[in-house]
């Protein structure tokens, strides 16, 4: 088993990259949602998937002593199906 600092040494850059990608996706979603109808985008009801992404980010942002975050995230995603 890796020591905590070894885990960060090994995975930090990958995690940072994935989080930046998530932020970019959310930015694109918000820009598309806020675009005017003249651009051919009619106002649509809120998509439950965006709420699911925000719920997942909230779960991941909370410090806890649990080691089952992956399972919790998988359960969040399976709830939509």
Helices and strands as residue ranges (DSSP letters): H 4-33, G 37-39, H 48-61, H 69-80
